[in-house]
Amino acid sequence: MRKILALVLAAAMLLSMTAVASADYSGDLKIWVAEAVVDFTKQAVEDFKAAHPEYAGMTVAVEPVGEGDAASNMITDVEAGADLFVFAQDQLARLVAAGALEEVEPSNAERVAAENDAGSVGAVTLGGKMYAYPMTSDNGYFLYYDKSVVTDPTDLDAILADCEKAGKSFYMEINSGWYQTAFFFGAGCELTYDTDDTGALVGCNASYASENGVKALKTMIKLAKSPAFVNGSSFSTATNVGAIVDGTWDANAAMEAFGENYAACKLPMADGYQLGGFGGFKMLGVKPQTDDDKLAACDALAAFLSSEETQIARYNAVQWGPSNLNAQKLEAIQQNPALAALADQLQYTVPQGQYPGEYWSLATGLGDDILADKLDDADDAKLMEVLTNFQDTAISYANK
């Protein structure tokens, strides 16, 4: 692990100049990160302390709390939450509204804006203010496939035909509001929510009840009828896979399963349109503090953990794709099949903003109806009725 973090140590003195100077702080800090990066983060904290003598006596507890749970826990009880925590960009507005995020210290904000890609910078910004530190630009989905099975990964029908012929499965989770947008957004539909500067929902932009929406719904119904189709999105629990729509977090499982036939690419075309979907980012938030010295320590540590050098080291350790522009240029990162596939797919995606909890249940219900064959015999008029009800319900969530 120390070898992996060598670049972090080499850059420590530079980072110490970008973080806010502070009196000594030797109290306690708590950090929440995904279980996969707990060990990495513990070592990075020790390297930070070694490079910053003013924080050498600080006690830092690194606890395994995933991005989704971290945001929910912080909103439930900010005071009991972690001082630093990693979360996904769609939680930003809710966390700001709950008073769970401190604005990024101005000098750090300038560095963040200059050194990270535009998507990640926009994702940590609300109402013109920066509330978190970008850590990754790798939260999206694409296609993993077995080259010995799939001969044409650019077309969904061709993929299904190859999988059916080989007796293999094609996995995609169509009753998930996250994966489901691949069809609707790809076909040209919109479903986004507007928030005010406090994170409250103030409007909904929706066009599912349209010809494009009917086209997307027909594609989903056709997909579900394929003998090769399996509803799912986790390679680590999938079996007999010919192809799967999944993310970078399952790259190792895909490589082990496919071996020399391992391949990854953007999502395919389907019925004349390119499948799209959501794209996203992981970011590091700092909880507001009443102790100025503790806040300075949090800012300095957050700057270190989200820096170019630490993003590179984190990629080397656990394959998380960096948001830092210089890190993205590294040959090893550009030649990573999963990250290259995601980078290609992201040009067809919509950054995931805030969605009400009810939306995810609504989308699951639509997918469940397809899986239960309830829409198999529906004509265009019936499908438009289904989508109109879906859209009206989605819009109502912003009018509460």
HELIX and SHEET records of a PDB file:
HELIX    1   1 ALA A    6  ALA A   10  1                                   5    
HELIX    2   2 ALA A   12  THR A   18  1                                   7    
HELIX    3   3 GLU A   35  VAL A   37  5                                   3    
HELIX    4   4 VAL A   38  ALA A   51  1                                  14    
HELIX    5   5 PRO A   53  TYR A   55  5                                   3    
HELIX    6   6 GLU A   67  THR A   76  1                                  10    
HELIX    7   7 GLN A   89  GLN A   91  5                                   3    
HELIX    8   8 LEU A   92  ALA A   97  1                                   6    
HELIX    9   9 PRO A  106  GLU A  115  1                                  10    
HELIX   10  10 ALA A  118  ALA A  123  1                                   6    
HELIX   11  11 LEU A  156  ALA A  166  1                                  11    
HELIX   12  12 THR A  181  ALA A  187  1                                   7    
HELIX   13  13 GLU A  211  LYS A  225  1                                  15    
HELIX   14  14 PHE A  235  THR A  237  5                                   3    
HELIX   15  15 THR A  248  ASP A  250  5                                   3    
HELIX   16  16 ALA A  251  PHE A  258  1                                   8    
HELIX   17  17 GLY A  259  ASN A  261  5                                   3    
HELIX   18  18 ASP A  292  LEU A  305  1                                  14    
HELIX   19  19 GLU A  308  VAL A  318  1                                  11    
HELIX   20  20 LEU A  325  GLN A  328  1                                   4    
HELIX   21  21 GLU A  331  GLN A  334  1                                   4    
HELIX   22  22 PRO A  337  LEU A  346  1                                  10    
HELIX   23  23 GLY A  357  LEU A  371  1                                  15    
HELIX   24  24 ASP A  380  SER A  396  1                                  17    
HELIX   25  25 TYR A  397  ASN A  399  5                                   3    
SHEET    1   A 5 THR A  59  PRO A  64  0                                        
SHEET    2   A 5 ASP A  28  VAL A  33  1                                        
SHEET    3   A 5 LEU A  84  ALA A  88  1                                        
SHEET    4   A 5 LYS A 282  VAL A 286 -1                                        
SHEET    5   A 5 TYR A 133  PRO A 134 -1                                        
SHEET    1   B 2 THR A 125  LEU A 126  0                                        
SHEET    2   B 2 LYS A 129  MET A 130 -1                                        
SHEET    1   C 3 ASN A 139  GLY A 140  0                                        
SHEET    2   C 3 PHE A 278  GLY A 280 -1                                        
SHEET    3   C 3 VAL A 350  PRO A 351  1                                        
SHEET    1   D 5 PHE A 229  VAL A 230  0                                        
SHEET    2   D 5 SER A 169  TYR A 171  1                                        
SHEET    3   D 5 VAL A 241  ASP A 246  1                                        
SHEET    4   D 5 PHE A 142  ASP A 146 -1                                        
SHEET    5   D 5 TYR A 262  CYS A 265 -1                                        
SHEET    1   E 2 LEU A 191  THR A 195  0                                        
SHEET    2   E 2 LEU A 201  ALA A 206 -1                                        
SHEET    1   F 2 MET A 269  ALA A 270  0                                        
SHEET    2   F 2 TYR A 273  GLN A 274 -1                                        
END                                                                             
